[in-house]
Amino acid sequence: MLVRSMGELSASYDIGGMLLSSVGGALVPLSVLPGWVADVAPVSPGYWAAHGLRAALAGDSGTAAVACATLFVVAVVCATLSSVRLQGRGGRVVAL
């Protein structure tokens, strides 16, 4: 919603996805990254996806459910922000 062309959208999507996945430990284990990354990692959806997958593979359904719930909340917040951004001044949806 903040970019003006498909090229800008593609670049921001790729860079943002790699950044969030890297910080979350989805691409590289958090143990090999600097210490501050482990503190910031829970902010990233990639962290919760990797954490939930590891928990599910280990049979820890409680931790997997918490990770899934966290990802659901992130999705709802992002969808809400997007829908607010798409609203026109008269409450009508803006055409893309």
C-alpha positions in Angstrom: 0.0 0.0 0.0 3.0 2.3 0.3 4.6 1.7 -3.1 3.8 3.2 -6.5 4.8 0.5 -9.0 5.0 -3.3 -9.3 8.8 -3.1 -9.4 8.9 -1.3 -6.0 6.4 -3.8 -4.6 8.5 -6.7 -5.8 11.7 -5.3 -4.3 10.2 -4.4 -1.0 8.6 -7.8 -0.7 11.8 -9.7 -1.5 14.0 -7.5 0.8 11.4 -7.5 3.6 10.8 -11.3 3.4 14.5 -12.1 3.5 15.1 -9.6 6.4 12.3 -10.9 8.5 13.2 -14.6 7.8 16.9 -14.0 8.6 16.2 -12.1 11.8 13.6 -14.7 12.9 16.1 -17.6 12.5 14.2 -19.2 9.7 17.2 -19.2 7.3 20.1 -19.4 9.7 20.0 -20.8 13.3 19.8 -18.1 15.9 22.8 -19.6 17.7 25.2 -18.5 15.0 23.8 -15.0 14.7 24.9 -12.1 17.0 23.3 -12.0 20.4 21.1 -9.0 19.7 19.3 -10.9 17.0 18.0 -13.4 19.5 16.5 -10.5 21.5 14.8 -9.1 18.3 13.8 -12.4 16.8 10.4 -12.8 18.5 9.2 -9.7 16.6 9.6 -11.5 13.3 6.8 -13.8 11.9 9.6 -16.0 10.6 10.7 -16.8 14.1 7.2 -18.0 15.1 6.9 -20.0 11.9 10.2 -21.8 12.5 9.5 -22.1 16.2 6.1 -23.7 15.6 7.5 -26.0 12.9 10.2 -27.2 15.3 7.7 -27.7 18.1 5.3 -29.6 15.8 8.1 -31.9 14.7 9.1 -32.5 18.3 5.5 -33.3 19.2 5.0 -30.3 21.4 1.5 -29.4 20.5 1.1 -26.6 23.1 4.1 -24.6 21.8 3.0 -25.2 18.2 -0.5 -23.9 19.0 1.0 -20.8 20.6 3.1 -20.2 17.5 0.1 -20.7 15.2 -2.0 -18.3 17.3 0.8 -15.7 17.2 1.0 -16.0 13.4 -2.8 -15.6 13.2 -2.7 -12.4 15.2 0.0 -11.0 13.0 -2.1 -11.9 9.9 -5.2 -10.2 11.4 -3.3 -7.0 12.3 -1.7 -6.8 8.9 -5.1 -7.4 7.2 -6.7 -4.7 9.4 -4.0 -2.2 8.6 -4.3 -3.0 4.9 -8.1 -2.6 4.9 -7.8 0.7 6.7 -5.2 1.9 4.2 -7.5 0.9 1.3 -10.5 2.9 2.6 -11.2 6.1 0.7 -12.2 9.3 2.3 -15.9 8.5 1.9 -15.5 5.0 3.4 -15.4 3.4 -0.1 -12.7 1.0 -1.1 -10.1 2.5 -3.3 -9.5 0.8 -6.7 -5.9 -0.4 -7.2 
